[in-house]
Amino acid sequence: MTERVTPAKLRADADREVAELGSRRVRLLAELEAVEAELRPVVRRAVECEVSQRRISALTGLSTTTIGKWLKEKAG
């Protein structure tokens, strides 16, 4: 016997999928925030050691705009 697919079942399945992926996304964003907090002083130190912002961008996936913003935050 096949299972009857009802609108309620479709909604429940969709809700479960969104909840699972949403939970994963929230965890990853929290991890990203923690990594970025560790990365900020390392990036500043690298720039002070004359590592180019383009090189830092290539190594980290950060935009040069973000790197520049982080550098200004310390100066400000």
GROMACS elastic network, one bead per residue, 0.5 to 0.9 nm:
[ bonds ]
;  ai    aj funct       b0    kb
    4     9     6  0.86899   500
    5     8     6  0.82023   500
    5     9     6  0.61402   500
    5    10     6  0.68864   500
    6     9     6  0.51111   500
    6    10     6  0.62660   500
    6    11     6  0.85964   500
    7    10     6  0.50383   500
    7    11     6  0.60951   500
    7    12     6  0.85424   500
    8    11     6  0.50690   500
    8    12     6  0.60948   500
    8    13     6  0.85895   500
    9    12     6  0.50187   500
    9    13     6  0.60862   500
    9    14     6  0.85008   500
   10    13     6  0.51695   500
   10    14     6  0.61174   500
   10    15     6  0.84923   500
   11    14     6  0.50905   500
   11    15     6  0.59439   500
   11    16     6  0.85170   500
   12    15     6  0.50221   500
   12    16     6  0.61215   500
   12    17     6  0.86377   500
   13    16     6  0.51539   500
   13    17     6  0.62600   500
   13    18     6  0.86797   500
   14    17     6  0.51364   500
   14    18     6  0.61713   500
   14    19     6  0.85286   500
   15    18     6  0.51924   500
   15    19     6  0.60559   500
   15    20     6  0.86190   500
   16    19     6  0.50613   500
   16    20     6  0.61195   500
   16    21     6  0.86360   500
   17    20     6  0.52362   500
   17    21     6  0.62125   500
   17    22     6  0.82481   500
   18    21     6  0.53410   500
   18    22     6  0.56560   500
   18    23     6  0.83092   500
   19    23     6  0.59390   500
   19    24     6  0.85428   500
   20    23     6  0.52565   500
   20    24     6  0.63666   500
   20    25     6  0.87343   500
   21    24     6  0.50133   500
   21    25     6  0.61079   500
   21    26     6  0.86434   500
   22    25     6  0.50097   500
   22    26     6  0.62116   500
   22    27     6  0.86871   500
   23    26     6  0.51876   500
   23    27     6  0.63497   500
   23    28     6  0.87064   500
   24    27     6  0.51716   500
   24    28     6  0.62032   500
   24    29     6  0.86578   500
   25    28     6  0.50684   500
   25    29     6  0.60913   500
   25    30     6  0.85824   500
   26    29     6  0.51823   500
   26    30     6  0.62674   500
   26    31     6  0.86843   500
   27    30     6  0.51901   500
   27    31     6  0.62619   500
   27    32     6  0.86414   500
   28    32     6  0.60405   500
   28    33     6  0.85984   500
   29    33     6  0.61759   500
   29    34     6  0.86546   500
   30    33     6  0.51521   500
   30    34     6  0.63780   500
   30    35     6  0.87590   500
   31    34     6  0.51061   500
   31    35     6  0.62179   500
   31    36     6  0.86033   500
   32    35     6  0.50616   500
   32    36     6  0.60567   500
   32    37     6  0.85571   500
   33    36     6  0.51154   500
   33    37     6  0.62025   500
   33    38     6  0.87802   500
   34    37     6  0.51518   500
   34    38     6  0.64973   500
   34    39     6  0.86425   500
   35    38     6  0.51511   500
   35    39     6  0.60011   500
   35    40     6  0.87304   500
   36    40     6  0.60386   500
   37    40     6  0.56172   500
   37    41     6  0.78229   500
   38    41     6  0.66255   500
   38    42     6  0.71222   500
   39    42     6  0.50973   500
   39    43     6  0.60068   500
   39    44     6  0.86140   500
   40    43     6  0.51939   500
   40    44     6  0.62826   500
   40    45     6  0.86748   500
   40    67     6  0.83847   500
   40    70     6  0.67542   500
   40    71     6  0.84996   500
   41    45     6  0.60807   500
   41    46     6  0.85096   500
   41    70     6  0.89283   500
   42    45     6  0.50885   500
   42    46     6  0.60918   500
   42    47     6  0.86718   500
   43    46     6  0.50046   500
   43    47     6  0.62436   500
   43    48     6  0.86117   500
   43    51     6  0.88917   500
   43    53     6  0.87304   500
   43    56     6  0.72551   500
   43    67     6  0.74898   500
   43    70     6  0.84037   500
   43    71     6  0.83709   500
   44    47     6  0.52292   500
   44    48     6  0.62713   500
   44    49     6  0.87139   500
   44    67     6  0.83904   500
   44    70     6  0.77112   500
   44    71     6  0.62675   500
   44    74     6  0.84586   500
   45    49     6  0.62626   500
   45    50     6  0.87558   500
   45    51     6  0.88638   500
   46    50     6  0.64002   500
   46    51     6  0.53336   500
   46    52     6  0.80684   500
   46    53     6  0.88209   500
   46    56     6  0.79773   500
   47    51     6  0.50447   500
   47    52     6  0.63812   500
   47    53     6  0.69541   500
   47    56     6  0.84111   500
   47    71     6  0.86587   500
   48    51     6  0.74176   500
   49    52     6  0.89523   500
   50    53     6  0.87909   500
   51    54     6  0.84236   500
   51    55     6  0.66790   500
   51    56     6  0.69928   500
   52    55     6  0.51798   500
   52    56     6  0.63423   500
   52    57     6  0.85486   500
   53    57     6  0.59752   500
   53    58     6  0.85462   500
   53    63     6  0.87435   500
   53    64     6  0.59946   500
   53    67     6  0.69068   500
   53    68     6  0.80197   500
   54    58     6  0.61736   500
   54    59     6  0.86691   500
   54    63     6  0.83983   500
   54    64     6  0.64937   500
   55    58     6  0.50368   500
   55    59     6  0.62182   500
   55    60     6  0.86014   500
   56    59     6  0.51055   500
   56    60     6  0.59880   500
   56    61     6  0.79636   500
   56    62     6  0.75088   500
   56    63     6  0.88667   500
   56    64     6  0.81556   500
   56    67     6  0.82270   500
   57    60     6  0.52908   500
   57    61     6  0.52485   500
   57    63     6  0.56569   500
   57    64     6  0.59973   500
   57    67     6  0.77170   500
   58    61     6  0.57377   500
   58    62     6  0.75405   500
   58    63     6  0.86143   500
   59    62     6  0.81241   500
   60    63     6  0.85982   500
   62    65     6  0.81139   500
   62    66     6  0.63412   500
   62    67     6  0.67948   500
   63    66     6  0.52067   500
   63    67     6  0.64288   500
   63    68     6  0.86574   500
   64    68     6  0.60484   500
   64    69     6  0.84897   500
   65    68     6  0.50917   500
   65    69     6  0.61420   500
   65    70     6  0.86626   500
   66    70     6  0.61598   500
   66    71     6  0.86106   500
   67    70     6  0.51149   500
   67    71     6  0.62703   500
   67    72     6  0.87349   500
   68    71     6  0.50804   500
   68    72     6  0.62684   500
   68    73     6  0.87050   500
   69    72     6  0.51144   500
   69    73     6  0.62234   500
   69    74     6  0.89508   500
   70    73     6  0.51297   500
   70    74     6  0.67387   500
   70    75     6  0.89726   500
   71    74     6  0.55475   500
   71    75     6  0.65949   500
   71    76     6  0.87916   500
   72    76     6  0.58730   500
   73    76     6  0.51055   500
